[in-house]
Amino acid sequence: MKRNAKIASALIVGVMLATSALTQIYSSTPPTFPTGWYVGPPAPFTFESAALTNAGIASIDLNNLVHTPVLPLVSSYYSNSINSWVETFNSTLTGAATINLLGGGSIAGNLFAGGSDENVMVTIPGNSPPGGTVGSWVTSLTILDWPAMITYDNTTNNIWLQCLGGPGLTTVTEISPSLYEGTSVFDITPEISLDNTVWTTADQEGYMTLIPEPSSLALLGCGALGLAIKTLRSRK
């Protein structure tokens, strides 16, 4: 009996871990365009520039970035000028900053917090809104002048972040009637500014990847639980 319980537990945890890193499972009729949390890459974004040097900073590392669109949409419309569907969200952005000082040493663990009412624009080529069907959409992510705060020299300082047209791809597939799997990723090269005027581009690009929302995890957990129960019954 204990062995069966361990098998069930391993099945649930294994399926949830394998899927949560890659896909969002959700139920709707018809399928909606997936929105949810996007997490940044394991490696930090590193910024170096004369503007930072002038402020006594050798470099800034931003990591553990999490972008959360806040529904409902602020606006959703077709733009004739770019032949694309444009969706704008109220969003939040959180993360951590490590500030490497010119004289040596660093200030680690600073919270990087973006405003909860800042807009993020997702652009999808085509003259009709995404969703309502399964398929793949080429997308791009634009963040403009996103204000946040970091702390160094015992003071809290403004910092701005932007991302211009980071290319992405979103795919929705049906895995059972009214149950869908969504994958989405944006390839971004962020920029930061200490004055919202002079911008420093990250030394590297990285991916912001869609992960499941709590409702998605609940659906996935139910599926895994069902699989575990079926496995246990077949062993009896």
PyMOL commands that set and color helices and strands:
alter all, ss='L'
color gray80, all
select helices_A, chain A and resi 2-20+50-54+214-235
alter helices_A, ss='H'
color red, helices_A
select strands_A, chain A and resi 24-27+37-39+45-47+57-79+84-101+106-113+118-125+135-152+155-176+179-188+191-193+200-201+206-211
alter strands_A, ss='S'
color yellow, strands_A
deselect
rebuild
show_as cartoon
